[in-house]
Amino acid sequence: MIKKERLENVKLGYVFAILLFFLLVLWSLFASLKNYLGERYSIYNDHFEVKVNDVVFSDVSLSDFVLGDQPRKTIVEITNTIPGYMNRDYTLLPCYYLCSVEAFVDGKLIYSAGVKEVENNEMFGCGYHFMNLPEGCGGKTLKIRLVANEPKTVFNIGSIKACPSSKVYLYFFQENFYAIFTSILLIFVGLLSTICSIVMMIRDRSFYRLLLIGLFSLGTGIWTFFYYQVNQLFSDDITFGTTVEYVSLYLTVISFGLLILFSRRYEKSWRLNLLKINVAVLSVFVLVCFILHFVNILRIPYTLPVFHVLTLFYIVTICLAGYFKIKLKSYSKRYMVILGIIMSVSLVLEIIRHNVLKYVYPNSVFLSTSFIPISSLVSVVIFFMSFMAHMYEMALSRREKEVLTDLAYNDPLTGFYNRAKYVRDVEEFVNSKKFFAMVNCDVNGLKYVNDKFGHRTGAELLKSFSECLRESVPANARCYRMGGDEFMVLVADSTQMEVNLAMENLVKHEREISEGKEYVVEASYGVAFSNEVPDCNPQKLYTLADKKMYEMKTKCHSSRRGKTEV
């Protein structure tokens, strides 16, 4: 049994090894394509005029310009002369946050997004804007007009990236290569884990951990996909992308908390109770945020500061719950300790990075990369290691219980059940209200064989009889060694004729197995049927079967063929 369980774990390990190899190959292909594309964009950054309502800033480098929070309906206009190399087949890729965008070349509108949303007081999200420049625009004036759609809109304008229109999506792929790869990988693993866990939970509820792992991986993958605007390769719905970004982030943090709690659900302490309260508070907060957002009362991006504060308290409670203990006997819990450290550190760093990027260094290239995707990828691997260790520990635990059960209810000599098991089973048979037969067997000549040939030969006699009995009775019959030379059989779902035929076969097998032996394999038996006793009383049924067995033993004058005597 243990070998089989270990074999299953080895097979699972092979599956993950193959998956890892596949992912490495995929990574190599993606990386090769990225290197093949090379650098195909330019930076449009210097000598801009920036007008904020009525205030004008001249000769501005966009990468150094920080405007900060501005009230709703603030108008920002960015003006510059289009370079000559953009005279034909060029696209601008600025990225703006929660504001409408209009672009003009010499006063002619060439691009518009989010204007209706601003007019109707609806949210317009964050994303790239693919502005295709008209031919012959070199030397003309470009004006980009931004209107704040939300109160306290942060105008981190940043430099404008430009590339040939025919290469814009290849550039976008190149620029977001690692985000694309990581998000696809996390989503794939999340979907696979979620589907497999749902299927396996039908048979084994312990696979709920795999379900939570899948949801965590799926959530972080979706967040990465939309945070880096990878979705814009397929859709230009910026608002939808921003909404999914925040929803997936909030739900992912909650799924992480649930996984931590469920991994220690059998433990009780005030620290775990505190963690439960924090997860509950965070869940209620997220639910309220979703409701307020979708009824258009409070945009979900403006709940992020409160979410950050609650997340920090959440991390503190994880630490208090003891997840940084390293002396743990369980390998699955050790992996959870490592996971807790990685995710806690990454969440703290992400909160710091986000706020520093937003309020201190808004155009920092170094701070533009989130810590969450790579830490989530590592965490998913550790999740699986923890899950595999957990399943292995459970398999060992189940095997230990099976061994203890065998010791408690099995006869080591014959492999049959023992008297303790019979006491439990006969009650089950009686309570089922079904017709069944009780067969009481007594091996003849055991004392004589023990005295003449020794107890080892006596043990062989009992084994030989048990083989005959096992081969004779129906497959669904339960056989018991009650002690010494006494055996019992319980047979359900069989007719009286079938049971009697089984006993005739028993006598036949006894004669066959006795050939060539120095002793005779023979037993007396008595058969009692459940309908022969009022109310199917198990004690009365046993007495009746025992009486019939002794009647047969009294009448038995079997020849010992000169080898043994009864």
PADRENLUM-699322 format. One line per field, with one value per residue (C-alpha): x, y, z negated; residue in one letter; residue number from 0. Coordinates in nm, 2 decimals. Each point is the difference from the previous one (the first is absolute). Example, Ala and Ser with C-alpha at 12.3 -4.5 7.8 and 13.67 -1.06 7.14 Angstrom:
# PADRENLUM-699322
u: 1.23|0.14;
v: -0.45|0.34;
w: -0.78|0.07;
banu: a|s;
koldren: 0|1;
This chain:
# PADRENLUM-699322
u: 0.00|0.28|0.19|-0.31|-0.05|0.37|-0.03|-0.30|0.21|0.29|-0.24|-0.12|0.35|0.07|-0.30|0.12|0.36|-0.14|-0.21|0.31|0.20|-0.28|-0.01|0.38|-0.03|-0.28|0.20|0.30|-0.23|-0.15|0.34|0.14|-0.29|0.06|0.36|-0.08|-0.23|0.27|-0.06|-0.26|-0.12|0.11|-0.06|-0.20|0.08|0.17|-0.09|-0.37|-0.24|-0.23|-0.31|-0.19|-0.33|0.14|0.36|0.26|0.33|0.26|0.28|-0.11|0.15|-0.30|0.20|0.09|-0.34|-0.21|-0.33|-0.15|-0.36|-0.25|-0.37|-0.26|-0.03|0.35|0.12|0.36|0.13|0.33|0.14|0.30|0.13|-0.01|0.35|0.08|0.06|-0.36|-0.11|-0.14|-0.14|0.05|-0.20|0.03|-0.06|-0.06|-0.15|-0.24|-0.19|-0.37|-0.04|-0.15|0.25|-0.02|0.28|0.02|0.24|-0.01|-0.34|-0.15|-0.12|0.18|-0.08|-0.27|-0.07|-0.20|-0.17|-0.35|0.09|0.13|-0.31|-0.23|0.21|0.09|0.33|0.26|0.29|0.38|0.17|0.20|-0.14|0.10|0.01|0.07|0.16|-0.12|0.24|0.20|-0.03|0.37|0.05|-0.37|-0.13|-0.11|-0.24|-0.12|-0.29|-0.06|-0.31|0.00|-0.29|0.03|0.08|0.37|0.10|0.38|0.15|0.32|0.03|0.32|0.19|-0.18|0.12|-0.01|0.05|-0.09|-0.37|0.07|0.21|-0.21|-0.13|0.34|0.14|-0.28|0.08|0.37|-0.06|-0.23|0.16|0.06|-0.35|-0.16|0.20|-0.06|-0.37|-0.07|0.20|-0.19|-0.34|0.08|0.12|-0.30|-0.26|0.16|0.02|-0.35|-0.15|0.20|-0.09|-0.37|0.01|0.20|-0.20|-0.29|0.20|0.23|-0.08|0.37|0.05|-0.16|0.36|0.07|-0.32|0.13|0.34|-0.17|-0.21|0.30|0.20|-0.29|-0.06|0.37|0.02|-0.31|0.13|0.34|-0.18|-0.20|0.24|0.25|-0.28|0.07|-0.37|0.04|0.15|-0.35|-0.24|0.00|-0.25|0.22|-0.27|-0.07|0.37|0.05|-0.31|0.12|0.35|-0.13|-0.26|0.26|0.25|-0.25|-0.12|0.35|0.10|-0.31|0.06|0.35|-0.14|-0.25|0.27|0.20|-0.30|-0.11|0.35|-0.03|-0.37|0.04|0.21|-0.15|0.17|-0.08|0.25|-0.19|-0.33|0.16|0.09|-0.35|-0.14|0.24|-0.09|-0.37|0.05|0.19|-0.26|-0.28|0.20|0.06|-0.37|-0.10|0.25|-0.14|-0.35|0.09|0.19|-0.26|-0.28|0.23|0.03|0.37|0.26|0.19|0.35|-0.07|-0.05|0.36|0.16|-0.24|0.06|0.38|-0.05|-0.22|0.25|0.28|-0.21|-0.06|0.37|0.06|-0.27|0.17|0.33|-0.18|-0.17|0.35|0.08|0.35|0.08|0.26|0.00|-0.30|-0.02|-0.24|0.17|-0.32|-0.01|0.37|-0.08|-0.29|0.25|0.22|-0.31|-0.12|0.34|0.02|-0.36|0.02|0.32|-0.12|-0.33|0.18|0.25|-0.28|-0.19|0.32|0.08|-0.35|-0.01|0.35|-0.06|-0.33|0.10|0.39|0.16|-0.29|0.21|0.26|0.08|0.14|-0.33|-0.22|0.03|-0.22|0.13|-0.32|0.02|0.34|-0.07|-0.34|0.17|0.25|-0.29|-0.20|0.29|0.04|-0.38|0.02|0.30|-0.20|-0.30|0.20|0.16|-0.35|-0.14|0.30|-0.05|-0.37|0.08|0.24|-0.26|-0.26|0.24|0.07|-0.37|-0.04|0.28|-0.15|-0.34|0.15|0.16|-0.33|-0.23|0.21|0.13|0.37|0.01|-0.29|-0.05|-0.37|-0.18|0.01|-0.27|0.00|-0.08|-0.27|-0.17|-0.01|-0.11|-0.28|-0.17|0.03|-0.15|-0.29|-0.07|-0.01|-0.32|0.13|0.00|0.33|0.16|0.23|0.24|0.17|0.30|0.22|0.32|0.02|0.31|0.20|0.10|0.11|0.21|0.16|0.08|0.14|0.17|0.05|-0.16|0.16|-0.18|-0.32|0.04|0.04|-0.33|-0.18|0.16|-0.11|-0.35|-0.02|0.11|-0.28|-0.25|0.11|-0.03|-0.34|-0.21|-0.15|0.22|-0.20|0.02|0.19|0.21|0.11|0.23|-0.17|0.30|0.17|-0.18|-0.32|-0.09|-0.31|-0.14|-0.26|-0.16|-0.24|-0.18|0.01|-0.28|-0.01|0.08|0.31|0.12|-0.06|0.18|0.29|0.02|0.01|0.28|0.18|-0.01|0.13|0.29|0.08|0.04|0.22|0.23|0.04|0.16|0.37|-0.02|0.07|-0.32|-0.36|-0.15|-0.35|-0.26|-0.34|-0.24|-0.35|-0.20|-0.27|-0.20|-0.13|-0.36|0.03|0.03|-0.27|0.11|0.33|0.16|0.38|0.06|-0.29|0.12|0.35|-0.14|-0.20|0.30|0.22|-0.26|-0.02|0.38|0.02|-0.27|0.22|0.31|-0.18|-0.11|0.34|0.19|0.24|0.29|0.35|0.15|0.22|0.17|-0.20|-0.30|-0.25;
v: 0.00|0.24|-0.09|0.08|0.34|0.08|-0.10|0.24|0.28|-0.08|0.01|0.34|0.12|-0.11|0.20|0.31|-0.06|-0.03|0.31|0.19|-0.11|0.11|0.34|0.04|-0.08|0.25|0.26|-0.06|0.04|0.32|0.14|-0.08|0.18|0.30|0.01|-0.04|0.30|0.22|0.37|0.15|0.31|0.35|0.24|0.32|0.20|0.34|0.36|-0.03|0.27|-0.10|0.20|-0.08|0.19|0.36|-0.07|-0.06|-0.18|0.04|-0.22|-0.30|-0.35|-0.22|-0.26|0.27|0.16|-0.08|0.15|-0.19|-0.02|0.22|0.05|-0.14|0.18|0.13|0.06|-0.08|0.07|-0.13|0.17|-0.06|-0.01|-0.35|-0.11|-0.06|-0.37|-0.05|0.15|-0.34|-0.32|0.08|-0.07|0.17|-0.21|0.23|-0.15|0.21|-0.06|0.07|0.28|0.06|0.03|0.20|0.04|0.27|0.07|0.36|0.02|-0.30|-0.28|-0.33|-0.19|0.01|-0.22|0.04|0.33|-0.13|-0.17|0.33|0.18|-0.26|-0.03|-0.36|-0.17|-0.01|-0.22|0.00|-0.13|0.06|0.21|-0.11|0.34|-0.06|0.31|0.11|0.00|0.32|0.11|0.07|0.36|0.05|0.07|-0.28|0.08|-0.26|0.11|-0.18|0.06|-0.14|-0.24|-0.05|0.22|-0.01|-0.13|-0.05|0.14|-0.20|0.09|-0.17|-0.02|-0.11|-0.31|-0.02|-0.27|-0.08|-0.08|-0.34|-0.10|0.14|-0.33|-0.17|0.29|-0.04|-0.37|0.07|0.27|-0.23|-0.33|-0.11|0.12|-0.20|-0.31|0.01|0.08|-0.28|-0.25|0.10|-0.01|-0.34|-0.15|0.15|-0.13|-0.35|-0.01|0.12|-0.24|-0.30|0.09|0.02|-0.34|-0.16|0.16|-0.23|-0.29|0.17|0.33|0.06|0.13|0.33|0.13|-0.06|0.20|0.29|-0.02|0.01|0.30|0.18|-0.07|0.09|0.33|0.11|-0.10|0.21|0.29|-0.01|-0.03|0.32|0.20|0.00|0.06|-0.32|-0.01|0.29|-0.24|-0.14|0.27|0.39|0.00|0.18|0.04|-0.38|-0.07|0.23|-0.14|-0.36|0.10|0.13|-0.28|-0.27|0.16|0.02|-0.35|-0.14|0.14|-0.15|-0.34|0.00|0.07|-0.28|-0.25|0.10|-0.05|-0.33|-0.15|0.04|-0.04|-0.26|0.22|0.24|0.31|0.37|0.08|-0.21|0.15|0.35|-0.11|-0.12|0.33|0.19|-0.22|0.05|0.38|0.01|-0.21|0.23|0.30|-0.14|-0.09|0.36|0.14|-0.22|0.11|0.37|-0.02|-0.18|0.24|0.29|0.15|-0.04|-0.11|-0.31|0.16|0.25|-0.29|-0.11|0.20|-0.16|-0.34|0.06|0.08|-0.31|-0.22|0.13|-0.10|-0.33|-0.06|0.07|-0.25|-0.26|0.06|-0.02|-0.33|-0.15|-0.05|0.10|-0.30|-0.22|-0.30|-0.19|-0.37|0.01|0.08|0.14|0.25|0.09|0.08|0.22|0.19|0.07|0.10|0.23|0.17|0.05|0.13|0.22|0.16|0.04|0.16|0.25|0.08|0.04|0.24|0.21|-0.01|0.10|0.30|0.12|-0.03|0.19|0.28|0.03|-0.13|-0.03|-0.07|-0.23|-0.29|-0.21|0.03|-0.07|-0.38|-0.17|-0.25|-0.21|-0.19|-0.17|-0.05|-0.15|-0.23|-0.12|-0.03|-0.22|-0.24|0.00|-0.05|-0.31|-0.13|0.06|-0.17|-0.30|-0.03|0.03|-0.28|-0.22|0.06|-0.08|-0.32|-0.11|0.09|-0.20|-0.29|0.01|-0.01|-0.29|-0.19|0.07|-0.11|-0.32|-0.07|0.07|-0.19|-0.26|-0.34|-0.01|-0.38|-0.04|0.36|-0.03|0.25|-0.06|-0.03|0.38|0.06|-0.26|0.17|0.33|-0.16|-0.23|0.31|0.16|-0.30|-0.01|0.37|-0.02|-0.21|-0.21|-0.38|-0.15|-0.33|-0.07|-0.30|-0.13|-0.22|-0.21|-0.16|-0.37|-0.16|0.32|-0.12|-0.34|0.17|0.24|-0.29|-0.24|0.23|0.33|0.34|0.10|-0.28|0.10|0.35|-0.14|-0.19|0.32|0.18|-0.29|0.01|0.38|-0.04|-0.25|0.22|0.31|-0.18|-0.15|0.28|0.28|0.30|0.23|-0.22|0.11|-0.26|0.01|-0.20|0.01|-0.16|-0.34|-0.23|0.19|0.20|0.20|0.12|0.26|-0.01|0.26|0.03|-0.38|-0.26|-0.30|-0.22|0.20|-0.02|-0.38|-0.04|0.20|-0.24|-0.30|0.17|0.04|-0.38|-0.06|0.25|-0.16|-0.34|0.14|0.19|-0.29|-0.22|-0.05|0.15|-0.18|0.13|0.04|0.34|-0.03|0.22|-0.03|0.28|0.12|0.25|0.23|0.24|0.33|-0.09|-0.30|0.22|0.24|0.37|-0.13|0.00|-0.05|-0.20|-0.24|-0.03|-0.08|-0.26|-0.17|-0.01|-0.14|-0.27|-0.11|-0.01|-0.23|-0.22|-0.05|-0.06|-0.27|-0.17|0.04|-0.33|0.10|-0.23|0.15|-0.22|-0.15|0.34|0.17|-0.07|0.24;
w: 0.00|-0.10|0.32|0.21|-0.17|0.04|0.37|0.04|-0.15|0.23|0.30|-0.12|-0.03|0.36|0.11|-0.16|0.13|0.36|-0.05|-0.13|0.30|0.23|-0.17|0.04|0.37|0.03|-0.18|0.23|0.31|-0.14|-0.09|0.34|0.17|-0.22|0.09|0.36|0.00|-0.14|-0.10|0.23|-0.19|-0.07|-0.29|0.07|-0.32|0.03|0.08|-0.08|-0.10|-0.28|-0.09|-0.32|0.02|0.05|-0.13|0.27|-0.04|0.28|0.13|-0.22|0.00|-0.06|-0.20|-0.25|-0.02|-0.31|-0.03|-0.30|-0.11|0.19|-0.04|0.24|0.34|-0.02|0.36|0.09|0.35|0.13|0.31|0.22|0.36|0.16|0.10|0.36|-0.04|-0.10|0.34|0.11|-0.15|-0.37|-0.32|-0.34|-0.31|-0.30|-0.32|-0.21|-0.32|-0.06|0.25|0.35|0.28|0.33|0.25|0.27|0.29|0.10|-0.16|0.17|-0.23|0.06|-0.32|-0.27|-0.30|-0.32|0.09|-0.05|-0.32|-0.15|0.12|-0.16|-0.32|0.07|-0.06|0.27|-0.09|0.05|0.31|0.31|0.28|0.35|0.20|0.37|0.14|0.35|0.29|0.06|-0.36|-0.05|-0.11|-0.10|-0.35|-0.22|-0.29|-0.25|-0.22|-0.33|-0.22|-0.35|-0.05|-0.37|-0.31|-0.09|0.34|0.00|0.32|0.04|0.37|0.08|0.32|0.32|0.18|0.38|0.25|0.36|0.04|0.16|-0.30|-0.28|-0.13|0.04|-0.21|-0.25|-0.03|-0.04|-0.27|-0.20|0.07|-0.36|-0.10|0.28|-0.07|-0.38|0.03|0.25|-0.21|-0.32|0.18|0.15|-0.32|-0.19|0.25|0.00|-0.38|-0.04|0.24|-0.13|-0.36|0.07|0.17|-0.28|-0.28|0.10|-0.14|-0.25|-0.18|-0.09|0.35|-0.11|-0.05|0.36|0.08|-0.20|0.16|0.34|-0.09|-0.14|0.32|0.22|-0.19|0.02|0.36|0.09|-0.20|0.17|0.34|-0.06|-0.21|0.29|0.25|0.18|0.07|0.24|0.25|0.03|-0.11|-0.02|-0.30|-0.25|-0.26|-0.01|-0.03|-0.30|-0.17|0.04|-0.12|-0.34|-0.04|0.06|-0.23|-0.29|0.04|0.03|-0.33|-0.16|0.16|-0.14|-0.35|0.04|0.10|-0.31|-0.22|0.15|-0.02|-0.38|-0.05|-0.27|-0.22|-0.26|-0.13|-0.05|0.28|0.25|-0.12|0.06|0.35|0.06|-0.11|0.23|0.30|-0.08|-0.03|0.33|0.17|-0.11|0.10|0.35|0.04|-0.10|0.25|0.28|-0.08|-0.02|0.32|0.21|-0.12|0.10|-0.34|-0.07|0.26|-0.11|0.07|-0.29|-0.25|0.06|-0.29|-0.25|0.15|-0.04|-0.37|-0.06|0.19|-0.23|-0.30|0.17|0.04|-0.37|-0.10|0.22|-0.19|-0.33|0.11|-0.01|0.36|-0.04|-0.23|0.17|-0.24|0.13|0.04|0.30|0.33|0.14|-0.28|0.05|0.36|-0.12|-0.22|0.30|0.20|-0.28|-0.01|0.38|0.04|-0.31|0.11|0.36|-0.11|-0.22|0.27|0.25|-0.22|-0.05|0.37|0.11|-0.23|0.06|0.38|-0.03|-0.24|0.00|0.32|0.25|0.31|-0.15|0.23|-0.28|-0.20|0.30|-0.04|-0.26|-0.25|0.00|0.33|-0.07|-0.37|0.10|0.24|-0.26|-0.25|0.23|0.03|-0.38|-0.03|0.21|-0.20|-0.32|0.15|0.12|-0.35|-0.15|0.22|-0.08|-0.37|0.02|0.20|-0.28|-0.26|0.18|0.03|-0.37|-0.08|0.24|-0.17|-0.34|0.13|0.13|-0.33|-0.18|0.23|0.19|-0.09|0.09|0.06|0.25|0.12|-0.10|-0.22|-0.37|-0.27|-0.07|0.37|-0.01|-0.29|0.20|0.33|-0.13|-0.14|0.34|0.17|-0.25|0.03|0.38|-0.02|0.29|0.03|-0.09|-0.11|-0.30|0.03|-0.31|0.08|-0.23|0.13|-0.09|-0.14|-0.08|-0.35|0.13|0.27|-0.25|-0.24|0.26|0.26|-0.19|0.00|0.32|0.18|-0.18|0.13|0.35|-0.05|-0.09|0.31|0.22|-0.12|0.03|0.37|0.06|-0.17|0.19|0.34|-0.09|-0.13|0.23|0.07|-0.21|-0.31|-0.31|-0.18|-0.36|-0.22|-0.34|-0.18|-0.01|0.25|0.02|0.32|0.09|0.34|0.07|0.34|0.14|0.33|0.05|0.00|-0.22|0.29|0.08|-0.36|-0.01|0.33|-0.15|-0.29|0.24|0.19|-0.34|-0.06|0.35|-0.04|-0.34|0.16|0.29|-0.23|-0.24|0.27|-0.07|-0.35|-0.32|-0.15|0.12|0.06|-0.12|-0.18|-0.14|0.08|-0.08|0.21|-0.15|0.21|-0.13|0.06|-0.23|-0.31|-0.13|0.05|0.14|-0.35|0.06|-0.32|0.08|0.36|-0.12|-0.25|0.28|0.24|-0.28|-0.09|0.37|0.01|-0.30|0.14|0.31|-0.21|-0.20|0.32|0.16|0.03|0.27|0.06|-0.06|0.27|-0.26|-0.08|-0.27|-0.24|-0.13;
banu: m|i|k|k|e|r|l|e|n|v|k|l|g|y|v|f|a|i|l|l|f|f|l|l|v|l|w|s|l|f|a|s|l|k|n|y|l|g|e|r|y|s|i|y|n|d|h|f|e|v|k|v|n|d|v|v|f|s|d|v|s|l|s|d|f|v|l|g|d|q|p|r|k|t|i|v|e|i|t|n|t|i|p|g|y|m|n|r|d|y|t|l|l|p|c|y|y|l|c|s|v|e|a|f|v|d|g|k|l|i|y|s|a|g|v|k|e|v|e|n|n|e|m|f|g|c|g|y|h|f|m|n|l|p|e|g|c|g|g|k|t|l|k|i|r|l|v|a|n|e|p|k|t|v|f|n|i|g|s|i|k|a|c|p|s|s|k|v|y|l|y|f|f|q|e|n|f|y|a|i|f|t|s|i|l|l|i|f|v|g|l|l|s|t|i|c|s|i|v|m|m|i|r|d|r|s|f|y|r|l|l|l|i|g|l|f|s|l|g|t|g|i|w|t|f|f|y|y|q|v|n|q|l|f|s|d|d|i|t|f|g|t|t|v|e|y|v|s|l|y|l|t|v|i|s|f|g|l|l|i|l|f|s|r|r|y|e|k|s|w|r|l|n|l|l|k|i|n|v|a|v|l|s|v|f|v|l|v|c|f|i|l|h|f|v|n|i|l|r|i|p|y|t|l|p|v|f|h|v|l|t|l|f|y|i|v|t|i|c|l|a|g|y|f|k|i|k|l|k|s|y|s|k|r|y|m|v|i|l|g|i|i|m|s|v|s|l|v|l|e|i|i|r|h|n|v|l|k|y|v|y|p|n|s|v|f|l|s|t|s|f|i|p|i|s|s|l|v|s|v|v|i|f|f|m|s|f|m|a|h|m|y|e|m|a|l|s|r|r|e|k|e|v|l|t|d|l|a|y|n|d|p|l|t|g|f|y|n|r|a|k|y|v|r|d|v|e|e|f|v|n|s|k|k|f|f|a|m|v|n|c|d|v|n|g|l|k|y|v|n|d|k|f|g|h|r|t|g|a|e|l|l|k|s|f|s|e|c|l|r|e|s|v|p|a|n|a|r|c|y|r|m|g|g|d|e|f|m|v|l|v|a|d|s|t|q|m|e|v|n|l|a|m|e|n|l|v|k|h|e|r|e|i|s|e|g|k|e|y|v|v|e|a|s|y|g|v|a|f|s|n|e|v|p|d|c|n|p|q|k|l|y|t|l|a|d|k|k|m|y|e|m|k|t|k|c|h|s|s|r|r|g|k|t|e|v;
koldren: 0|1|2|3|4|5|6|7|8|9|10|11|12|13|14|15|16|17|18|19|20|21|22|23|24|25|26|27|28|29|30|31|32|33|34|35|36|37|38|39|40|41|42|43|44|45|46|47|48|49|50|51|52|53|54|55|56|57|58|59|60|61|62|63|64|65|66|67|68|69|70|71|72|73|74|75|76|77|78|79|80|81|82|83|84|85|86|87|88|89|90|91|92|93|94|95|96|97|98|99|100|101|102|103|104|105|106|107|108|109|110|111|112|113|114|115|116|117|118|119|120|121|122|123|124|125|126|127|128|129|130|131|132|133|134|135|136|137|138|139|140|141|142|143|144|145|146|147|148|149|150|151|152|153|154|155|156|157|158|159|160|161|162|163|164|165|166|167|168|169|170|171|172|173|174|175|176|177|178|179|180|181|182|183|184|185|186|187|188|189|190|191|192|193|194|195|196|197|198|199|200|201|202|203|204|205|206|207|208|209|210|211|212|213|214|215|216|217|218|219|220|221|222|223|224|225|226|227|228|229|230|231|232|233|234|235|236|237|238|239|240|241|242|243|244|245|246|247|248|249|250|251|252|253|254|255|256|257|258|259|260|261|262|263|264|265|266|267|268|269|270|271|272|273|274|275|276|277|278|279|280|281|282|283|284|285|286|287|288|289|290|291|292|293|294|295|296|297|298|299|300|301|302|303|304|305|306|307|308|309|310|311|312|313|314|315|316|317|318|319|320|321|322|323|324|325|326|327|328|329|330|331|332|333|334|335|336|337|338|339|340|341|342|343|344|345|346|347|348|349|350|351|352|353|354|355|356|357|358|359|360|361|362|363|364|365|366|367|368|369|370|371|372|373|374|375|376|377|378|379|380|381|382|383|384|385|386|387|388|389|390|391|392|393|394|395|396|397|398|399|400|401|402|403|404|405|406|407|408|409|410|411|412|413|414|415|416|417|418|419|420|421|422|423|424|425|426|427|428|429|430|431|432|433|434|435|436|437|438|439|440|441|442|443|444|445|446|447|448|449|450|451|452|453|454|455|456|457|458|459|460|461|462|463|464|465|466|467|468|469|470|471|472|473|474|475|476|477|478|479|480|481|482|483|484|485|486|487|488|489|490|491|492|493|494|495|496|497|498|499|500|501|502|503|504|505|506|507|508|509|510|511|512|513|514|515|516|517|518|519|520|521|522|523|524|525|526|527|528|529|530|531|532|533|534|535|536|537|538|539|540|541|542|543|544|545|546|547|548|549|550|551|552|553|554|555|556|557|558|559|560|561|562|563|564|565;
